[in-house]
Amino acid sequence: MKHEDEREQKRLCDHYGAPWVRSPEHLKVGVARNLKSGMLPINGLRHAPEGDTTG
């Protein structure tokens, strides 16, 4: 991940009072099936990392 992207993620987490947790690139990321449907807003719920997923 680029340092600029990481800084932006940390800034957003700070803004919303959420803890920042790294998402290593070798782990899986799960998204909803309707992600590409154009439905807004996108729900950014994140679970705790587990196994080979980023959470």
CHARMM-style PDB file with segment names, atoms N, HN, CA, C and O in Angstrom:
ATOM      1  N   MET     1       0.846  -1.172   0.000  1.00  0.00      PROA
ATOM      2  CA  MET     1       0.000   0.000   0.000  1.00  0.00      PROA
ATOM      3  C   MET     1       0.895   1.240   0.000  1.00  0.00      PROA
ATOM      4  O   MET     1       1.926   1.279   0.672  1.00  0.00      PROA
ATOM      5  N   LYS     2       0.487   2.232  -0.753  1.00  0.00      PROA
ATOM      6  HN  LYS     2      -0.350   2.200  -1.299  1.00  0.00      PROA
ATOM      7  CA  LYS     2       1.245   3.478  -0.807  1.00  0.00      PROA
ATOM      8  C   LYS     2       1.097   4.245   0.496  1.00  0.00      PROA
ATOM      9  O   LYS     2       0.063   4.179   1.162  1.00  0.00      PROA
ATOM     10  N   HSD     3       2.139   4.967   0.844  1.00  0.00      PROA
ATOM     11  HN  HSD     3       2.978   5.021   0.304  1.00  0.00      PROA
ATOM     12  CA  HSD     3       2.110   5.751   2.081  1.00  0.00      PROA
ATOM     13  C   HSD     3       1.004   6.804   2.069  1.00  0.00      PROA
ATOM     14  O   HSD     3       0.412   7.091   3.110  1.00  0.00      PROA
ATOM     15  N   GLU     4       0.716   7.392   0.881  1.00  0.00      PROA
ATOM     16  HN  GLU     4       1.196   7.159   0.036  1.00  0.00      PROA
ATOM     17  CA  GLU     4      -0.360   8.394   0.806  1.00  0.00      PROA
ATOM     18  C   GLU     4      -1.706   7.768   1.145  1.00  0.00      PROA
ATOM     19  O   GLU     4      -2.520   8.366   1.848  1.00  0.00      PROA
ATOM     20  N   ASP     5      -1.934   6.558   0.638  1.00  0.00      PROA
ATOM     21  HN  ASP     5      -1.273   6.072   0.067  1.00  0.00      PROA
ATOM     22  CA  ASP     5      -3.196   5.856   0.913  1.00  0.00      PROA
ATOM     23  C   ASP     5      -3.324   5.543   2.398  1.00  0.00      PROA
ATOM     24  O   ASP     5      -4.387   5.711   2.995  1.00  0.00      PROA
ATOM     25  N   GLU     6      -2.236   5.091   2.973  1.00  0.00      PROA
ATOM     26  HN  GLU     6      -1.372   4.954   2.488  1.00  0.00      PROA
ATOM     27  CA  GLU     6      -2.236   4.748   4.395  1.00  0.00      PROA
ATOM     28  C   GLU     6      -2.508   6.001   5.241  1.00  0.00      PROA
ATOM     29  O   GLU     6      -3.267   5.943   6.208  1.00  0.00      PROA
ATOM     30  N   ARG     7      -1.897   7.119   4.880  1.00  0.00      PROA
ATOM     31  HN  ARG     7      -1.280   7.166   4.094  1.00  0.00      PROA
ATOM     32  CA  ARG     7      -2.123   8.371   5.607  1.00  0.00      PROA
ATOM     33  C   ARG     7      -3.588   8.797   5.520  1.00  0.00      PROA
ATOM     34  O   ARG     7      -4.170   9.241   6.509  1.00  0.00      PROA
ATOM     35  N   GLU     8      -4.182   8.659   4.329  1.00  0.00      PROA
ATOM     36  HN  GLU     8      -3.709   8.298   3.525  1.00  0.00      PROA
ATOM     37  CA  GLU     8      -5.585   9.029   4.151  1.00  0.00      PROA
ATOM     38  C   GLU     8      -6.494   8.128   4.978  1.00  0.00      PROA
ATOM     39  O   GLU     8      -7.455   8.609   5.578  1.00  0.00      PROA
ATOM     40  N   GLN     9      -6.208   6.839   5.018  1.00  0.00      PROA
ATOM     41  HN  GLN     9      -5.428   6.448   4.530  1.00  0.00      PROA
ATOM     42  CA  GLN     9      -6.998   5.915   5.832  1.00  0.00      PROA
ATOM     43  C   GLN     9      -6.897   6.288   7.307  1.00  0.00      PROA
ATOM     44  O   GLN     9      -7.902   6.309   8.018  1.00  0.00      PROA
ATOM     45  N   LYS    10      -5.685   6.581   7.762  1.00  0.00      PROA
ATOM     46  HN  LYS    10      -4.869   6.564   7.185  1.00  0.00      PROA
ATOM     47  CA  LYS    10      -5.499   6.967   9.164  1.00  0.00      PROA
ATOM     48  C   LYS    10      -6.235   8.267   9.482  1.00  0.00      PROA
ATOM     49  O   LYS    10      -6.823   8.408  10.555  1.00  0.00      PROA
ATOM     50  N   ARG    11      -6.199   9.218   8.541  1.00  0.00      PROA
ATOM     51  HN  ARG    11      -5.722   9.103   7.669  1.00  0.00      PROA
ATOM     52  CA  ARG    11      -6.898  10.493   8.742  1.00  0.00      PROA
ATOM     53  C   ARG    11      -8.407  10.263   8.880  1.00  0.00      PROA
ATOM     54  O   ARG    11      -9.045  10.839   9.761  1.00  0.00      PROA
ATOM     55  N   LEU    12      -8.967   9.431   8.020  1.00  0.00      PROA
ATOM     56  HN  LEU    12      -8.449   8.964   7.304  1.00  0.00      PROA
ATOM     57  CA  LEU    12     -10.407   9.143   8.090  1.00  0.00      PROA
ATOM     58  C   LEU    12     -10.766   8.429   9.393  1.00  0.00      PROA
ATOM     59  O   LEU    12     -11.785   8.739  10.011  1.00  0.00      PROA
ATOM     60  N   CYS    13      -9.943   7.489   9.805  1.00  0.00      PROA
ATOM     61  HN  CYS    13      -9.115   7.238   9.304  1.00  0.00      PROA
ATOM     62  CA  CYS    13     -10.191   6.786  11.067  1.00  0.00      PROA
ATOM     63  C   CYS    13     -10.164   7.771  12.236  1.00  0.00      PROA
ATOM     64  O   CYS    13     -11.029   7.728  13.110  1.00  0.00      PROA
ATOM     65  N   ASP    14      -9.166   8.658  12.245  1.00  0.00      PROA
ATOM     66  HN  ASP    14      -8.463   8.693  11.534  1.00  0.00      PROA
ATOM     67  CA  ASP    14      -9.084   9.669  13.300  1.00  0.00      PROA
ATOM     68  C   ASP    14     -10.324  10.557  13.300  1.00  0.00      PROA
ATOM     69  O   ASP    14     -10.876  10.875  14.353  1.00  0.00      PROA
ATOM     70  N   HSD    15     -10.751  10.952  12.105  1.00  0.00      PROA
ATOM     71  HN  HSD    15     -10.302  10.695  11.249  1.00  0.00      PROA
ATOM     72  CA  HSD    15     -11.916  11.831  11.972  1.00  0.00      PROA
ATOM     73  C   HSD    15     -13.174  11.198  12.578  1.00  0.00      PROA
ATOM     74  O   HSD    15     -13.966  11.879  13.230  1.00  0.00      PROA
ATOM     75  N   TYR    16     -13.348   9.899  12.359  1.00  0.00      PROA
ATOM     76  HN  TYR    16     -12.704   9.346  11.830  1.00  0.00      PROA
ATOM     77  CA  TYR    16     -14.548   9.211  12.837  1.00  0.00      PROA
ATOM     78  C   TYR    16     -14.340   8.472  14.155  1.00  0.00      PROA
ATOM     79  O   TYR    16     -15.244   7.779  14.622  1.00  0.00      PROA
ATOM     80  N   GLY    17     -13.162   8.612  14.757  1.00  0.00      PROA
ATOM     81  HN  GLY    17     -12.428   9.174  14.377  1.00  0.00      PROA
ATOM     82  CA  GLY    17     -12.912   7.983  16.053  1.00  0.00      PROA
ATOM     83  C   GLY    17     -12.805   6.468  15.988  1.00  0.00      PROA
ATOM     84  O   GLY    17     -13.117   5.772  16.954  1.00  0.00      PROA
ATOM     85  N   ALA    18     -12.362   5.961  14.838  1.00  0.00      PROA
ATOM     86  HN  ALA    18     -12.109   6.526  14.052  1.00  0.00      PROA
ATOM     87  CA  ALA    18     -12.230   4.513  14.656  1.00  0.00      PROA
ATOM     88  C   ALA    18     -10.758   4.115  14.711  1.00  0.00      PROA
ATOM     89  O   ALA    18      -9.899   4.869  14.253  1.00  0.00      PROA
ATOM     90  N   PRO    19     -10.458   2.952  15.260  1.00  0.00      PROA
ATOM     91  CA  PRO    19      -9.057   2.511  15.266  1.00  0.00      PROA
ATOM     92  C   PRO    19      -8.617   2.149  13.847  1.00  0.00      PROA
ATOM     93  O   PRO    19      -9.389   1.567  13.085  1.00  0.00      PROA
ATOM     94  N   TRP    20      -7.384   2.492  13.496  1.00  0.00      PROA
ATOM     95  HN  TRP    20      -6.757   2.965  14.115  1.00  0.00      PROA
ATOM     96  CA  TRP    20      -6.828   2.121  12.194  1.00  0.00      PROA
ATOM     97  C   TRP    20      -6.151   0.768  12.339  1.00  0.00      PROA
ATOM     98  O   TRP    20      -5.360   0.557  13.259  1.00  0.00      PROA
ATOM     99  N   VAL    21      -6.465  -0.152  11.421  1.00  0.00      PROA
ATOM    100  HN  VAL    21      -7.107   0.020  10.674  1.00  0.00      PROA
ATOM    101  CA  VAL    21      -5.859  -1.479  11.413  1.00  0.00      PROA
ATOM    102  C   VAL    21      -5.350  -1.743  10.001  1.00  0.00      PROA
ATOM    103  O   VAL    21      -6.099  -1.646   9.029  1.00  0.00      PROA
ATOM    104  N   ARG    22      -4.079  -2.073   9.903  1.00  0.00      PROA
ATOM    105  HN  ARG    22      -3.471  -2.152  10.693  1.00  0.00      PROA
ATOM    106  CA  ARG    22      -3.467  -2.337   8.591  1.00  0.00      PROA
ATOM    107  C   ARG    22      -4.183  -3.485   7.880  1.00  0.00      PROA
ATOM    108  O   ARG    22      -4.654  -4.425   8.519  1.00  0.00      PROA
ATOM    109  N   SER    23      -4.258  -3.397   6.547  1.00  0.00      PROA
ATOM    110  HN  SER    23      -3.875  -2.632   6.028  1.00  0.00      PROA
ATOM    111  CA  SER    23      -4.822  -4.457   5.708  1.00  0.00      PROA
ATOM    112  C   SER    23      -3.719  -4.994   4.810  1.00  0.00      PROA
ATOM    113  O   SER    23      -3.548  -4.507   3.693  1.00  0.00      PROA
ATOM    114  N   PRO    24      -2.972  -5.979   5.268  1.00  0.00      PROA
ATOM    115  CA  PRO    24      -1.882  -6.510   4.443  1.00  0.00      PROA
ATOM    116  C   PRO    24      -2.388  -6.982   3.086  1.00  0.00      PROA
ATOM    117  O   PRO    24      -3.442  -7.611   2.988  1.00  0.00      PROA
ATOM    118  N   GLU    25      -1.628  -6.671   2.044  1.00  0.00      PROA
ATOM    119  HN  GLU    25      -0.772  -6.159   2.124  1.00  0.00      PROA
ATOM    120  CA  GLU    25      -2.055  -6.965   0.671  1.00  0.00      PROA
ATOM    121  C   GLU    25      -2.173  -8.453   0.364  1.00  0.00      PROA
ATOM    122  O   GLU    25      -2.860  -8.819  -0.589  1.00  0.00      PROA
ATOM    123  N   HSD    26      -1.524  -9.325   1.142  1.00  0.00      PROA
ATOM    124  HN  HSD    26      -0.966  -9.027   1.916  1.00  0.00      PROA
ATOM    125  CA  HSD    26      -1.589 -10.756   0.858  1.00  0.00      PROA
ATOM    126  C   HSD    26      -2.834 -11.421   1.461  1.00  0.00      PROA
ATOM    127  O   HSD    26      -3.066 -12.609   1.237  1.00  0.00      PROA
ATOM    128  N   LEU    27      -3.630 -10.669   2.217  1.00  0.00      PROA
ATOM    129  HN  LEU    27      -3.442  -9.704   2.398  1.00  0.00      PROA
ATOM    130  CA  LEU    27      -4.845 -11.223   2.811  1.00  0.00      PROA
ATOM    131  C   LEU    27      -6.077 -10.882   1.978  1.00  0.00      PROA
ATOM    132  O   LEU    27      -6.049  -9.954   1.170  1.00  0.00      PROA
ATOM    133  N   LYS    28      -7.150 -11.631   2.176  1.00  0.00      PROA
ATOM    134  HN  LYS    28      -7.173 -12.385   2.833  1.00  0.00      PROA
ATOM    135  CA  LYS    28      -8.409 -11.434   1.447  1.00  0.00      PROA
ATOM    136  C   LYS    28      -9.199 -10.273   2.031  1.00  0.00      PROA
ATOM    137  O   LYS    28      -9.111  -9.966   3.219  1.00  0.00      PROA
ATOM    138  N   VAL    29      -9.980  -9.632   1.153  1.00  0.00      PROA
ATOM    139  HN  VAL    29     -10.052  -9.881   0.187  1.00  0.00      PROA
ATOM    140  CA  VAL    29     -10.913  -8.580   1.548  1.00  0.00      PROA
ATOM    141  C   VAL    29     -12.285  -9.010   1.044  1.00  0.00      PROA
ATOM    142  O   VAL    29     -12.440  -9.336  -0.133  1.00  0.00      PROA
ATOM    143  N   GLY    30     -13.264  -9.013   1.913  1.00  0.00      PROA
ATOM    144  HN  GLY    30     -13.138  -8.748   2.869  1.00  0.00      PROA
ATOM    145  CA  GLY    30     -14.620  -9.393   1.505  1.00  0.00      PROA
ATOM    146  C   GLY    30     -15.460  -8.164   1.213  1.00  0.00      PROA
ATOM    147  O   GLY    30     -15.378  -7.161   1.922  1.00  0.00      PROA
ATOM    148  N   VAL    31     -16.271  -8.246   0.162  1.00  0.00      PROA
ATOM    149  HN  VAL    31     -16.338  -9.061  -0.414  1.00  0.00      PROA
ATOM    150  CA  VAL    31     -17.196  -7.164  -0.182  1.00  0.00      PROA
ATOM    151  C   VAL    31     -18.563  -7.766  -0.512  1.00  0.00      PROA
ATOM    152  O   VAL    31     -18.667  -8.951  -0.829  1.00  0.00      PROA
ATOM    153  N   ALA    32     -19.599  -6.946  -0.435  1.00  0.00      PROA
ATOM    154  HN  ALA    32     -19.514  -5.984  -0.178  1.00  0.00      PROA
ATOM    155  CA  ALA    32     -20.948  -7.409  -0.745  1.00  0.00      PROA
ATOM    156  C   ALA    32     -21.092  -7.697  -2.238  1.00  0.00      PROA
ATOM    157  O   ALA    32     -20.401  -7.093  -3.058  1.00  0.00      PROA
ATOM    158  N   ARG    33     -21.973  -8.602  -2.583  1.00  0.00      PROA
ATOM    159  HN  ARG    33     -22.534  -9.093  -1.917  1.00  0.00      PROA
ATOM    160  CA  ARG    33     -22.206  -8.959  -3.999  1.00  0.00      PROA
ATOM    161  C   ARG    33     -22.708  -7.777  -4.809  1.00  0.00      PROA
ATOM    162  O   ARG    33     -22.476  -7.707  -6.016  1.00  0.00      PROA
ATOM    163  N   ASN    34     -23.394  -6.845  -4.155  1.00  0.00      PROA
ATOM    164  HN  ASN    34     -23.582  -6.902  -3.174  1.00  0.00      PROA
ATOM    165  CA  ASN    34     -23.970  -5.724  -4.902  1.00  0.00      PROA
ATOM    166  C   ASN    34     -23.042  -4.507  -4.956  1.00  0.00      PROA
ATOM    167  O   ASN    34     -23.503  -3.410  -5.272  1.00  0.00      PROA
ATOM    168  N   LEU    35     -21.773  -4.666  -4.663  1.00  0.00      PROA
ATOM    169  HN  LEU    35     -21.399  -5.557  -4.406  1.00  0.00      PROA
ATOM    170  CA  LEU    35     -20.837  -3.545  -4.644  1.00  0.00      PROA
ATOM    171  C   LEU    35     -20.827  -2.778  -5.966  1.00  0.00      PROA
ATOM    172  O   LEU    35     -20.774  -1.548  -5.964  1.00  0.00      PROA
ATOM    173  N   LYS    36     -20.875  -3.484  -7.084  1.00  0.00      PROA
ATOM    174  HN  LYS    36     -20.917  -4.483  -7.085  1.00  0.00      PROA
ATOM    175  CA  LYS    36     -20.808  -2.832  -8.392  1.00  0.00      PROA
ATOM    176  C   LYS    36     -22.174  -2.377  -8.908  1.00  0.00      PROA
ATOM    177  O   LYS    36     -22.274  -1.918 -10.045  1.00  0.00      PROA
ATOM    178  N   SER    37     -23.212  -2.493  -8.104  1.00  0.00      PROA
ATOM    179  HN  SER    37     -23.131  -2.866  -7.180  1.00  0.00      PROA
ATOM    180  CA  SER    37     -24.555  -2.141  -8.558  1.00  0.00      PROA
ATOM    181  C   SER    37     -24.776  -0.634  -8.651  1.00  0.00      PROA
ATOM    182  O   SER    37     -25.728  -0.178  -9.283  1.00  0.00      PROA
ATOM    183  N   GLY    38     -23.889   0.137  -8.015  1.00  0.00      PROA
ATOM    184  HN  GLY    38     -23.116  -0.233  -7.501  1.00  0.00      PROA
ATOM    185  CA  GLY    38     -24.058   1.583  -8.014  1.00  0.00      PROA
ATOM    186  C   GLY    38     -24.852   2.085  -6.820  1.00  0.00      PROA
ATOM    187  O   GLY    38     -25.062   3.289  -6.673  1.00  0.00      PROA
ATOM    188  N   MET    39     -25.295   1.168  -5.966  1.00  0.00      PROA
ATOM    189  HN  MET    39     -25.125   0.189  -6.086  1.00  0.00      PROA
ATOM    190  CA  MET    39     -26.071   1.558  -4.788  1.00  0.00      PROA
ATOM    191  C   MET    39     -25.182   2.339  -3.818  1.00  0.00      PROA
ATOM    192  O   MET    39     -24.069   1.917  -3.505  1.00  0.00      PROA
ATOM    193  N   LEU    40     -25.681   3.463  -3.357  1.00  0.00      PROA
ATOM    194  HN  LEU    40     -26.585   3.806  -3.612  1.00  0.00      PROA
ATOM    195  CA  LEU    40     -24.942   4.314  -2.419  1.00  0.00      PROA
ATOM    196  C   LEU    40     -25.787   4.584  -1.193  1.00  0.00      PROA
ATOM    197  O   LEU    40     -27.013   4.549  -1.304  1.00  0.00      PROA
ATOM    198  N   PRO    41     -25.227   4.846  -0.053  1.00  0.00      PROA
ATOM    199  CA  PRO    41     -23.795   4.838   0.221  1.00  0.00      PROA
ATOM    200  C   PRO    41     -23.287   3.410   0.419  1.00  0.00      PROA
ATOM    201  O   PRO    41     -24.064   2.489   0.670  1.00  0.00      PROA
ATOM    202  N   ILE    42     -21.990   3.248   0.303  1.00  0.00      PROA
ATOM    203  HN  ILE    42     -21.359   3.997   0.100  1.00  0.00      PROA
ATOM    204  CA  ILE    42     -21.356   1.957   0.560  1.00  0.00      PROA
ATOM    205  C   ILE    42     -21.159   1.841   2.066  1.00  0.00      PROA
ATOM    206  O   ILE    42     -20.612   2.751   2.688  1.00  0.00      PROA
ATOM    207  N   ASN    43     -21.595   0.744   2.654  1.00  0.00      PROA
ATOM    208  HN  ASN    43     -22.040   0.005   2.149  1.00  0.00      PROA
ATOM    209  CA  ASN    43     -21.433   0.511   4.086  1.00  0.00      PROA
ATOM    210  C   ASN    43     -20.012   0.021   4.337  1.00  0.00      PROA
ATOM    211  O   ASN    43     -19.601  -0.998   3.781  1.00  0.00      PROA
ATOM    212  N   GLY    44     -19.262   0.734   5.163  1.00  0.00      PROA
ATOM    213  HN  GLY    44     -19.595   1.562   5.614  1.00  0.00      PROA
ATOM    214  CA  GLY    44     -17.871   0.391   5.409  1.00  0.00      PROA
ATOM    215  C   GLY    44     -17.636  -0.410   6.675  1.00  0.00      PROA
ATOM    216  O   GLY    44     -16.602  -0.234   7.320  1.00  0.00      PROA
ATOM    217  N   LEU    45     -18.547  -1.273   7.050  1.00  0.00      PROA
ATOM    218  HN  LEU    45     -19.387  -1.416   6.526  1.00  0.00      PROA
ATOM    219  CA  LEU    45     -18.386  -2.093   8.252  1.00  0.00      PROA
ATOM    220  C   LEU    45     -17.182  -3.013   8.113  1.00  0.00      PROA
ATOM    221  O   LEU    45     -16.995  -3.658   7.081  1.00  0.00      PROA
ATOM    222  N   ARG    46     -16.378  -3.066   9.149  1.00  0.00      PROA
ATOM    223  HN  ARG    46     -16.530  -2.542   9.987  1.00  0.00      PROA
ATOM    224  CA  ARG    46     -15.210  -3.950   9.118  1.00  0.00      PROA
ATOM    225  C   ARG    46     -15.198  -4.812  10.369  1.00  0.00      PROA
ATOM    226  O   ARG    46     -15.384  -4.317  11.481  1.00  0.00      PROA
ATOM    227  N   HSD    47     -14.980  -6.090  10.177  1.00  0.00      PROA
ATOM    228  HN  HSD    47     -14.829  -6.492   9.273  1.00  0.00      PROA
ATOM    229  CA  HSD    47     -14.879  -7.033  11.284  1.00  0.00      PROA
ATOM    230  C   HSD    47     -13.419  -7.195  11.681  1.00  0.00      PROA
ATOM    231  O   HSD    47     -12.528  -6.751  10.957  1.00  0.00      PROA
ATOM    232  N   ALA    48     -13.171  -7.817  12.804  1.00  0.00      PROA
ATOM    233  HN  ALA    48     -13.895  -8.178  13.391  1.00  0.00      PROA
ATOM    234  CA  ALA    48     -11.801  -8.073  13.248  1.00  0.00      PROA
ATOM    235  C   ALA    48     -11.111  -9.054  12.285  1.00  0.00      PROA
ATOM    236  O   ALA    48     -11.752  -9.979  11.787  1.00  0.00      PROA
ATOM    237  N   PRO    49      -9.813  -8.858  12.021  1.00  0.00      PROA
ATOM    238  CA  PRO    49      -9.087  -9.804  11.163  1.00  0.00      PROA
ATOM    239  C   PRO    49      -9.175 -11.219  11.735  1.00  0.00      PROA
ATOM    240  O   PRO    49      -9.113 -11.430  12.946  1.00  0.00      PROA
ATOM    241  N   GLU    50      -9.320 -12.176  10.825  1.00  0.00      PROA
ATOM    242  HN  GLU    50      -9.370 -12.005   9.841  1.00  0.00      PROA
ATOM    243  CA  GLU    50      -9.431 -13.572  11.240  1.00  0.00      PROA
ATOM    244  C   GLU    50      -8.891 -14.477  10.136  1.00  0.00      PROA
ATOM    245  O   GLU    50      -9.253 -14.326   8.969  1.00  0.00      PROA
ATOM    246  N   GLY    51      -8.031 -15.408  10.505  1.00  0.00      PROA
ATOM    247  HN  GLY    51      -7.736 -15.531  11.453  1.00  0.00      PROA
ATOM    248  CA  GLY    51      -7.489 -16.342   9.518  1.00  0.00      PROA
ATOM    249  C   GLY    51      -6.749 -15.625   8.409  1.00  0.00      PROA
ATOM    250  O   GLY    51      -5.816 -14.864   8.664  1.00  0.00      PROA
ATOM    251  N   ASP    52      -7.176 -15.873   7.148  1.00  0.00      PROA
ATOM    252  HN  ASP    52      -7.934 -16.491   6.941  1.00  0.00      PROA
ATOM    253  CA  ASP    52      -6.496 -15.254   6.006  1.00  0.00      PROA
ATOM    254  C   ASP    52      -7.296 -14.085   5.433  1.00  0.00      PROA
ATOM    255  O   ASP    52      -7.203 -13.788   4.242  1.00  0.00      PROA
ATOM    256  N   THR    53      -8.093 -13.415   6.298  1.00  0.00      PROA
ATOM    257  HN  THR    53      -8.169 -13.657   7.265  1.00  0.00      PROA
ATOM    258  CA  THR    53      -8.855 -12.254   5.851  1.00  0.00      PROA
ATOM    259  C   THR    53      -8.416 -11.007   6.622  1.00  0.00      PROA
ATOM    260  O   THR    53      -7.864 -11.104   7.718  1.00  0.00      PROA
ATOM    261  N   THR    54      -8.670  -9.831   6.031  1.00  0.00      PROA
ATOM    262  HN  THR    54      -9.118  -9.752   5.141  1.00  0.00      PROA
ATOM    263  CA  THR    54      -8.309  -8.580   6.690  1.00  0.00      PROA
ATOM    264  C   THR    54      -9.350  -8.152   7.717  1.00  0.00      PROA
ATOM    265  O   THR    54      -9.133  -7.197   8.462  1.00  0.00      PROA
ATOM    266  N   GLY    55     -10.463  -8.844   7.760  1.00  0.00      PROA
ATOM    267  HN  GLY    55     -10.639  -9.621   7.155  1.00  0.00      PROA
ATOM    268  CA  GLY    55     -11.518  -8.513   8.707  1.00  0.00      PROA
ATOM    269  C   GLY    55     -12.699  -7.891   8.013  1.00  0.00      PROA
ATOM    270  OT1 GLY    55     -13.686  -7.548   8.663  1.00  0.00      PROA
TER     271      GLY     55
END
